[in-house]
Amino acid sequence: MATSEERLKILQMIQDGKISPADGAKLLEALARGSGRGVPGRPAADDGRFLRVRVTDMFSGRNKVTVNLPLSLVSAGLGIASKYVPGVQEEELMDAIRSGMTGKVVDVQDEEGGDHVEIYIE
């Protein structure tokens, strides 16, 4: 069940311009649907783990974007993330999540744009 805090975080991301209203609506819909029960022998998507995305400016070291997304919302979140992080292998990331992997799963540096993108499963 979606908590008021989770819904407020999504609405705040919309207000701050971090995501579009359409993307926010997708996240809210996914949150309302909840997650599946999981596959025996594999962690459930709602087991308290998070997908954490951090984008930092390589020149200043300052955080540009920090997103902490419950794994139950990852499928909706990946569609959004793929707009901003070209080359993210959505299926490989979902396989890592399903297998129970934790830690850093993506580490990309865009030398031209000056962005450093890191994705963790925790």
Secondary structure by P-SEA (a helix, b strand, c coil): cccaaaaaaaaaaaaaccccaaaaaaaaaaaaacccccccccccccccccbbbbbbccccccccbbbbbcccaaaaaaaaaaacccccaaaaaaaaaaaccccccbbbbccccbbbbbbbcc
